[in-house]
C-alpha cells in the first residue's frame, strides 16, 4: 500500500519524511479558485479548506491501485477573511502590515482517501485550526523578508519553518499543521479508513 501525497509542498513532504513516511508525491493541479467559487456563500473557512483538500486527493486517487491518498490545503483566517498565497510582493506586504502584532487562525484541511483496486473505498476529512501570534517586524525586516520571495507562495504569507519563523511570536495548537500537514489529525483520519499509521512507517 502506497502513501500518496497530493501536494507539491516541500514543507509537507519534509514533515512526513521526518515522521517516518516516504510518500509518493503527485501534484493534483486542481483549480482552487473554481472550487471555492462553487461553494455556498456560507461555507465557512473549515469547510472551504477541507473541500479543497478532498478535491486534490480525488484527482490523484484514480492513478493508484492500492493506496492512501492524502490531500491538504492551508489558508489563514484573520479579520473575517480567508487568505491563501499572496502571490505578489504588494499583497504580501499589505497582509503583513495587517497581521503584525495580531493573531490569526491557520486552517489546514485534510482528506484521506483509501484506494482499493483503483477505486475510492473510504474517505475521511477534517480541519486543524492553529492560532498564530505574529510579531511586529520593523519596516526593514519586513522588506528583507519580502525580498526572499518566501511569503509569496505560502498560505497566509508566512512560514514557521523558514525565514518567517523569525517573525512569529508563537503558535497555540499543532505546529505540524502550520507547516502544512497535521500529524495527529492525519493519524486519526487514517484510523477512520482502517489504516494504522505505524504500518506506513519506513
Buried (B, 14 or more C-beta within 10 A) or exposed (E): BBBBBBBEBEBBBBBBEEBEBBBBBBEBEBEBEEBBEEEEEEBBBBBBBBBBBBBBBBBBBEBBEEBBBBBBBBBBBBEEEBBBBBEEBEBBBEBBEBBBEEBBBBBBBBBBBBBEEEEBEBBBBBBBBBEBEBBEBEEEBBEEBBEEEBBBEBBBBBBBBBBBEEBBEEBEBBBBBBBBBBBEBBBBBBEBBEBEBEEBEE
